Amino acid sequence: MDPTQLFPELQFQFARSGGKGGQNVNKVATKAELYFDIPNSAVLTAEEKAVLLEKLVNKITTEGILVLYHQTERTQLGNRDKVTEKFYQLIRKAFEKAKPRKATRPTKASREEKRTEKKKRGEVKERRKKVDFD
């Protein structure tokens, strides 16, 4: 799934942001907020929508709208580009298949090391016992 196909469905809003910019911060709305309505997307299939709703549950509103923002740049365009890139990475990561874990057995050396360590611990505990001199 190519996330750049979703660009026409993205909505942007701009607000005042904190951070660097001097007086410009007080005058210009540079914080970029990205909104993506997952349930009403025409590009995504039903399965893709279900995957996004499940994997991005912490970033989605109760209506199913994905909300991201960026405010470190001094311009609207810079923040808009950064939040768009953040969106693309998030979508790519959501659709990545998890690599299956290959079951492995402990090596002979690691088993031997574990055995000697257990032996040492046992000896330490054995020395803690009270000695009967009778």
C-alpha positions in Angstrom: 0.0 0.0 0.0 1.5 3.3 -1.1 0.6 6.0 1.5 1.1 8.8 -1.1 -2.2 7.8 -2.7 -3.9 9.0 0.5 -2.6 12.6 0.1 -5.8 14.0 -1.5 -7.8 12.8 1.5 -5.6 14.6 4.0 -6.9 17.7 5.6 -4.6 20.3 7.2 -5.3 23.1 9.7 -2.8 25.6 11.1 -2.7 27.1 14.5 -0.3 29.2 16.6 2.6 27.2 18.0 5.2 27.8 20.6 8.9 27.4 20.2 11.4 29.5 18.2 10.4 32.3 15.9 10.4 35.4 18.1 7.6 37.8 17.5 6.7 35.7 14.5 5.3 33.0 16.9 2.7 35.5 18.1 1.6 36.6 14.7 1.7 33.6 12.3 -0.1 30.2 12.7 2.7 27.8 11.8 1.7 24.6 13.7 0.4 22.1 11.1 -2.3 19.7 12.1 -3.1 16.7 9.9 -6.5 15.0 9.9 -7.2 11.7 8.1 -10.7 10.2 8.2 -10.1 6.5 8.1 -13.7 5.1 8.0 -14.6 7.5 5.1 -11.5 6.9 3.0 -12.3 6.0 -0.6 -8.7 4.7 -1.3 -8.5 2.2 1.5 -10.2 -1.2 1.5 -12.2 -2.5 4.4 -9.4 -4.7 5.6 -6.9 -1.9 5.4 -9.2 0.4 7.4 -9.6 -2.3 10.1 -5.8 -2.7 10.3 -5.3 1.1 10.7 -8.0 1.4 13.3 -6.5 -1.5 15.3 -2.8 -0.5 15.1 -3.2 3.3 15.5 -5.8 3.2 18.2 -3.8 5.7 20.4 -3.7 8.3 17.7 -7.3 8.1 16.6 -10.3 10.0 17.9 -13.6 8.2 18.8 -14.9 9.0 15.3 -11.9 7.2 13.7 -10.0 10.3 12.6 -6.2 10.1 12.7 -4.8 13.3 14.2 -1.1 14.3 13.9 0.7 17.6 14.3 4.1 19.2 13.9 5.3 22.6 15.1 9.1 22.7 15.2 9.7 24.5 11.9 9.2 28.3 11.5 7.0 28.0 8.4 3.6 26.5 7.7 5.1 24.7 4.6 8.0 23.2 6.6 5.6 21.9 9.3 3.2 20.6 6.7 5.9 18.7 5.0 7.2 17.2 8.3 3.7 16.1 9.4 3.0 14.6 6.0 6.2 12.6 6.2 5.3 11.5 9.7 2.0 10.3 8.4 3.6 8.4 5.5 6.0 6.6 7.9 3.1 5.8 10.3 1.0 4.2 7.5 4.0 2.2 6.1 4.8 0.9 9.6 1.2 -0.1 10.2 1.1 -2.2 7.1 4.5 -3.9 7.7 4.3 -7.7 8.2 5.9 -8.8 11.4 8.8 -11.2 10.8 8.0 -14.6 12.3 10.2 -15.7 15.1 12.4 -18.6 14.4 12.5 -21.0 17.4 16.1 -21.8 18.4 17.7 -24.1 21.0 20.3 -23.1 23.5 23.9 -24.0 22.4 25.9 -26.6 24.1 28.3 -24.0 25.5 25.4 -21.9 27.0 23.9 -25.0 28.6 27.3 -25.8 30.1 27.7 -22.2 31.3 24.3 -22.3 33.0 25.1 -25.6 34.7 28.4 -24.3 36.1 26.8 -21.1 37.3 24.1 -23.1 39.1 26.8 -25.3 40.7 28.6 -22.2 42.0 25.4 -20.7 43.5 24.7 -24.0 45.2 28.1 -24.1 46.7 27.7 -20.5 48.0 24.4 -21.4 49.6 25.9 -24.6 51.1 28.6 -22.6 52.8 25.9 -20.5 54.5 24.7 -23.4 56.6 25.7 -23.8 60.2 28.5 -26.2 60.8 28.0 -28.9 63.5 31.4 -29.6 65.2 30.3 -32.7 67.2 
